[in-house]
């Protein structure tokens, strides 16, 4: 690690020395890594560094590259300018800086804070904990303009994915894509969405009852259902969705009602977002069909919701 990076970290943490620990993960498409650093001489035993390094061979006019660069700028802005509360816990940002084609985000180590569990499969308790996190997050930012973030959150929304739209074989959905996108974007009740709320981006306590979320590259404005459908689709197959979605949606809206401000017309909010559930699910299905037609999430449940949405649009 470069000396100037070490100096920034030591100063930000008030530490006397640091030692590079394990790599937590590499970033998508070789754009850097996330590592844990062990500290001496300060109250924090460790921190996590998200070190972004744009590949030298990246074509700077390439749409995908530009999207990734912007995503890290957005994430840095998010950590520096936005905060949440204990009901939708995120890591605190201790420092962030750009160095030409490199970026550094110095973050609290959530493992130390008690969120040291990761899940590849989840029980009902853990699914509900994540939905509670999303409900509190959406309530907190309801009506807030996404200043400095993506105007429209998520990495799959139509404006940023023309190549995937062009690659689609489903002519009916392709023709309806703009109408579905418009329907979601013209929601009366907007919030800030996490934008990549998959299971892998939640950190759990030992009991599974408390969660924190990471990875805010695609945080931005939009309907809260975008996060909900993406999360549910990341941890349940088609049979589980058929059986469990109604009760889980009920849990999400119960939690949302508890934490929205009293001047919000909650019945109108719930009615609108319940209607948007199928549109949000279909919108992500549209992306998958163009990006990876053999993906496991392209299943009977997704196809049925898409069929219902297309039927509604024709009425």
C-alpha positions in Angstrom: 0.0 0.0 0.0 1.4 3.4 -1.0 2.8 5.6 1.8 0.4 8.4 1.2 -2.6 6.0 1.6 -1.1 4.8 4.9 -0.6 8.3 6.1 -4.2 9.2 5.4 -5.4 6.1 7.2 -3.1 6.6 10.2 -4.1 10.2 10.5 -7.9 9.6 10.2 -7.8 6.9 12.8 -5.2 8.4 15.2 -3.3 5.1 14.9 0.5 4.7 15.3 0.9 1.8 12.8 -1.1 -0.5 10.5 -0.9 -3.9 9.0 -2.6 -5.0 5.9 -4.8 -8.0 6.6 -7.0 -10.3 4.5 -8.6 -9.3 1.3 -12.4 -9.3 1.8 -13.2 -9.3 -1.9 -12.2 -8.0 -5.3 -14.3 -5.3 -6.9 -16.4 -6.1 -10.0 -14.4 -6.4 -13.3 -11.1 -5.9 -11.7 -11.7 -2.4 -10.4 -9.8 -2.8 -7.1 -10.3 -4.6 -3.8 -11.7 -4.4 -0.3 -9.2 -5.2 2.4 -9.2 -5.2 6.2 -6.4 -3.3 7.9 -5.3 -3.9 11.5 -4.4 -0.9 13.6 -2.2 -0.2 16.6 -2.2 2.7 19.0 -5.9 3.7 18.6 -9.3 2.6 19.8 -10.2 0.8 16.6 -8.6 -2.6 16.2 -9.3 -2.7 12.5 -10.9 -0.8 9.6 -12.0 -1.7 6.1 -10.6 0.0 3.0 -12.4 0.0 -0.3 -9.5 0.7 -2.8 -10.8 1.5 -6.3 -8.2 1.4 -9.1 -9.5 1.9 -12.6 -7.9 -0.6 -15.0 -5.3 0.9 -17.3 -6.8 -1.1 -20.2 -10.3 0.3 -19.6 -11.7 2.1 -22.6 -12.7 5.5 -21.1 -15.3 6.1 -23.7 -17.0 2.8 -22.9 -20.4 3.1 -21.4 -19.8 0.4 -18.8 -16.5 2.0 -17.7 -18.1 5.4 -17.3 -21.0 3.9 -15.3 -18.5 2.2 -12.9 -16.5 5.4 -12.5 -19.6 7.4 -11.7 -20.8 4.7 -9.3 -17.7 5.0 -7.1 -18.0 8.8 -7.2 -21.6 8.5 -6.1 -20.6 6.0 -3.3 -18.0 8.4 -2.0 -20.5 11.3 -2.0 -23.0 9.1 -0.2 -20.6 8.2 2.6 -19.4 11.8 3.0 -22.8 13.5 2.9 -25.5 11.2 4.0 -26.2 9.4 7.3 -28.7 6.9 8.5 -29.9 5.8 12.0 -29.4 2.6 14.0 -32.5 1.0 12.4 -30.8 1.1 9.0 -27.2 0.7 10.0 -24.4 1.4 7.6 -20.6 1.7 8.2 -19.4 5.1 9.2 -16.9 6.7 6.7 -13.7 7.8 8.4 -12.1 9.3 5.2 -12.4 9.3 1.5 -10.1 10.6 -1.2 -9.3 10.4 -4.9 -5.9 10.0 -6.3 -6.1 10.3 -10.1 -7.3 6.9 -11.3 -7.5 5.6 -7.8 -10.0 6.2 -5.0 -9.9 5.2 -1.3 -12.8 4.9 1.1 -11.9 4.2 4.7 -14.8 2.6 6.5 -15.7 1.3 9.9 -15.2 -2.4 10.3 -18.7 -3.8 10.8 -17.4 -7.1 12.1 -16.0 -5.3 15.1 -19.4 -3.6 15.6 -21.1 -7.0 15.9 -22.2 -7.5 12.3 -19.7 -10.3 11.5 -22.0 -12.8 9.8 -22.6 -13.2 6.1 -25.3 -15.4 4.6 -25.6 -17.2 1.3 -29.0 -18.6 2.4 -31.4 -17.2 5.0 -34.2 -18.1 7.4 -37.4 -16.2 7.7 -36.0 -14.1 10.6 -33.1 -12.9 8.5 -35.3 -12.0 5.5 -37.5 -10.0 7.7 -34.6 -8.3 9.3 -33.4 -7.1 5.9 -36.9 -6.0 4.9 -37.1 -4.0 8.2 -33.8 -2.4 7.3 -35.1 -1.4 3.9 -38.4 -0.1 5.4 -36.5 2.1 7.8 -34.2 3.3 5.1 -37.0 4.2 2.7 -39.0 5.9 5.4 -35.9 8.0 6.5 -35.4 9.3 2.9 -39.0 9.5 1.8 -39.3 12.7 -0.3 -35.6 13.5 0.0 -33.9 14.6 -3.3 -31.0 12.4 -4.2 -28.5 15.3 -4.4 -25.1 14.1 -5.6 -26.4 10.5 -6.1 -27.9 8.8 -9.1 -31.1 10.7 -10.1 -32.5 7.2 -10.6 -31.1 4.6 -8.3 -30.2 0.9 -9.2 -27.7 -0.4 -11.7 -30.3 -1.9 -14.1 -32.7 1.0 -14.9 -33.5 1.5 -18.5 -31.6 4.7 -19.3 -28.3 3.1 -18.4 -28.9 -0.2 -20.2 -29.6 0.4 -23.9 -27.2 -2.4 -24.9 -29.1 -5.0 -22.8 -32.4 -3.7 -24.2 -31.2 -4.1 -27.7 -30.1 -7.7 -27.0 -33.5 -8.8 -25.7 -35.5 -11.4 -27.6 -38.8 -10.8 -25.9 -40.5 -8.4 -28.3 -43.5 -7.7 -26.1 -41.4 -6.8 -23.1 -39.0 -4.9 -25.2 -41.8 -2.7 -26.6 -43.2 -2.1 -23.2 -39.8 -1.3 -21.4 -40.1 2.4 -21.7 -43.7 2.5 -20.4 -42.6 0.3 -17.4 -39.6 2.6 -16.7 -41.9 5.7 -16.9 -44.4 4.2 -14.6 -41.7 3.6 -12.0 -40.1 7.0 -12.4 -43.4 8.9 -12.2 -44.3 7.5 -8.8 -45.7 10.1 -6.5 -44.0 8.7 -3.5 -40.2 8.6 -4.1 -37.4 7.8 -1.7 -33.7 7.1 -1.9 -33.1 3.4 -2.8 -30.0 1.4 -1.9 -29.8 0.3 -5.5 -28.0 -3.0 -5.0 -29.9 -4.5 -2.0 -29.0 -8.1 -2.6 -28.4 -10.6 0.2 -24.6 -10.4 -0.2 -24.7 -6.7 0.7 -26.1 -7.3 4.1 -24.0 -8.0 7.2 -25.7 -9.9 10.1 -25.4 -10.1 13.8 -24.9 -13.6 15.3 -28.6 -13.9 16.1 -29.6 -12.8 12.5 -32.0 -10.2 14.0 -29.8 -7.2 13.4 -28.4 -6.2 10.0 -26.2 -3.5 8.4 -25.9 -2.8 4.7 -22.8 -2.0 2.5 -22.1 -1.1 -1.1 -23.8 2.1 -2.1 -22.5 2.5 -5.7 -26.0 2.6 -7.1 -27.8 4.6 -4.4 -30.3 7.1 -5.8 -33.8 8.2 -6.2 -36.8 6.0 -6.9 -39.6 3.8 -5.7 -38.8 1.6 -2.7 -40.2 -1.5 -4.3 -37.1 -1.6 -6.5 -35.0 -2.6 -3.5 -37.6 -4.9 -2.1 -38.0 -7.0 -5.3 -34.3 -7.2 -5.9 -33.6 -8.3 -2.3 -36.4 -11.0 -2.4 -35.2 -12.3 -5.8 -31.7 -12.6 -4.5 -32.6 -15.0 -1.7 -35.7 -17.0 -2.8 -36.4 -19.3 -5.7 -39.7 -19.3 -7.7 -41.5 -21.7 -5.3 -40.5 -19.7 -2.2 -41.6 -16.5 -3.9 -45.0 -18.0 -4.7 -45.5 -19.1 -1.1 -43.8 -16.4 0.9 -43.9 -13.0 -0.9 -47.4 -11.9 0.4 -46.5 -12.3 4.1 -43.1 -10.7 3.5 -44.6 -7.7 1.8 -47.0 -7.4 4.6 -44.1 -7.3 7.0 -42.3 -4.6 5.0 -45.3 -2.4 4.9 -46.0 -2.9 8.6 -42.5 -1.8 9.3 -42.7 1.1 6.9 -45.9 2.4 8.5 -44.2 2.4 11.9 -41.5 4.7 10.8 -42.8 7.1 8.1 -43.6 10.7 9.3 -47.1 11.3 10.5 -48.0 13.7 7.8 -47.5 11.1 5.1 -50.7 9.6 3.6 -49.6 6.1 4.3 -52.6 4.4 2.6 -51.8 6.2 -0.6 -48.2 5.3 -0.3 -48.9 1.6 0.3 -51.4 1.4 -2.5 -49.0 3.0 -5.0 -46.0 0.9 -4.0 -48.0 -2.4 -3.9 -49.0 -1.7 -7.5 -45.4 -0.9 -8.3 -44.2 -4.3 -7.0 -44.9 -6.2 -10.2 -43.6 -3.3 -12.3 -40.4 -3.2 -10.4 -40.0 -7.0 -10.6 -40.7 -6.9 -14.3 -38.2 -4.1 -14.8 -35.4 -6.1 -13.4 -36.5 -9.2 -15.4 -36.2 -7.0 -18.5 -32.6 -6.3 -17.6 -31.7 -9.9 -17.0 -33.2 -11.0 -20.3 -30.8 -8.8 -22.2 -27.8 -9.2 -19.9 -27.8 -12.9 -19.1 -30.7 -14.8 -20.7 -29.8 -18.1 -18.9 -29.8 -16.5 -15.4 -31.5 -18.6 -12.6 -33.7 -15.6 -11.7 -35.4 -15.8 -15.0 -38.1 -18.2 -13.7 -41.8 -18.9 -13.7 -42.5 -16.4 -11.0 -40.8 -13.6 -12.9 -42.5 -14.6 -16.1 -45.9 -14.6 -14.5 -45.5 -11.1 -13.0 -44.3 -9.9 -16.4 -47.3 -11.3 -18.1 -49.6 -9.5 -15.6 -47.8 -6.2 -16.1 -48.0 -6.4 -19.9 -51.7 -7.2 -19.6 -52.2 -4.1 -17.4 -50.4 -1.9 -19.8 -52.7 -3.0 -22.7 -55.9 -2.2 -20.7 
